[in-house]
Amino acid sequence: MINKKLRGLDEIKNEIEEPKYDYLEKFATMSDDDKSLLIRIPQEIRNKFNLKAGDKIRFYAKFEEEKKPELIIEVVRC
């Protein structure tokens, strides 16, 4: 005998519910001034985070053997 678990309507609605968050995906091209690589933060990202000149951004890079390097960028609020 096959034991199939029946699902209720609420359980099904929860599974197909769309995420309760919004996201932005933008791309930027780096340029070089012979001292550093420069990047311009897209306007939509700047507006969402309320970024302005003088704000700090933290770059965290993780390098593990036999794994793809990981780069995390976050806004630092003091």
MORA-V700904 format. One line per field, one symbol per residue. psi: psi as a letter, one per 40 degrees, with the letter a starting at -180 (. if undefined). A space follows every 10 residues. Layout:
BEGIN
psi=???
END
This chain:
BEGIN
psi=hhghhiiidd dddddehiif iiiihiiihi ihfedihiih hiddddddef iiheiihhhh hhhihfihih hhhihhh.
END
